[in-house]
Amino acid sequence: MFYEKGTHYYCTDNKPNYELAWRHFKEAYNIGDPNAENEFKEARFKLGQYHQYGYGGQPININLAISNYEKAAIDKHIESMNALGSLYFNEIKDYDQAAEWFR
């Protein structure tokens, strides 16, 4: 999160370093504990964001974004549920699916 916000001491001029943030989010997911209360789900959510918006040099891939969000949302990660609702509403135009995730 420090790299993403630009507050890590490796970030020059307080600018975000999305490439390093991506690497650490991916590592957190890969070695994280799926039974952990929030950290594992948050890493999955962040991977979804990076795929949705192309952060960290990642190619935009809506399918990977949905996959990451859904896996976190199934574990009751509220931000992922909201992200899915927004994605289905704004990008895919599937309003029924959007409503389900918003509910």
Secondary structure, DSSP 8 states (H G I E B T S, - for coil): -HHHHT-STTSGGG---HHHHHHHHHHHHHHS-TTSSSHHHHHHHHHHHHHHH-GGG----HHHHHHHHHHHHHTT-HHHHHHHHHHIIIII--HHHHHHHH-
